Amino acid sequence: MTEQQLYRRLVRRSRHRSRSGTVVVALVVLAIVAIYAGIESVLAATGMPALLVSPVDAIDAIENPGTPVLIGAAVAAVLGIVLLVVALSPGTRSRHELLDDRMAVVIDDDVLAGAISHATNREARVPAERISTVVARRRGVVRITPTSGVPLNTASLTTAAEQLVAALDPRPALAVSVSVNERGVVGS
Amino acid sequence: MTAVADGARVAGRNAVSTRALEKTVRAIAAHRLGVKADAVSVKLTDDSGLLAVAITGPLRMQPLRSEHRGDGIMTRIQAARVAIRDDVTTIADSRVGLVDVTISSAIISDETETRRVK
């Protein structure tokens, strides 16, 4: 494995959630069910009384299902759908990759949001608590509350935010927008 | 801030406290109403990103017997509102939206000196 491949893999591992926990739980449950079925089969074959249900009664119940069996089947179906969703969804964490020749760099979305806020505020110059940024996978939104009587230029703020994002070049690519609150706050 | 040319910019932030801004507006309003600053009260709020100024204070009036009565009250208040808006814009460097002026009383100018001459 070359270094680049290793980095790609490391970045992928830290940008996506591991499914190992879910797999462990699902397999343990499956093993318990299999062991129980084995025990019941052996008991039935040796003519001893069943622990809960003998295999013959179980097959009978499935062929002519009563209400408890139907409820059990519904629960199993829901669990199955949940497991399918967990397995097939991308399972991305809120992180972005920064491209670098010599390192694998992964940045948390909150940190990225803070950097965008800071860069935008070099242009806006409002108190830090009046600017906030939310970063999603492909979109970043900067919200800013102006000082009453000091209008902000949305276009230049957007340019400032975009310049930072262009310099960092996070992957997946991020589109930033700046929204200036209609209501300002008196004094600074 | 916005009024500063790009070449003259220095990193950092200008901050004017609400209290300082209020005192400035109060002095401007008192000057324009022709009364002392401590007779005037000022409330600053936001008007869609602009500064909204609400002023309550007395208005200076000429005595009824005076020959120089000047304009009517409404005309004078209107003129004061415009002047207050312009002064706050230039002095405090804040764009002003609403200007509310409530005249709570009248202060009659003392014309003792004029009377003496008569």
Interface residues (C-beta under 8 A of the other chain):
Chain A: R122 R125 V126 P127 P146 T147 S148 G149 V150 P151 N153 V180 N181 E182 R183 G184 V185 V186 G187 S188
Chain B: M1 T2 A11 G12 R13 N14 A15 V16 S17 T18 R19 L21 L44 T45 D46 D47 S48 G49 L50 L51 A52 V88 A92 D93 S94 R95 V96
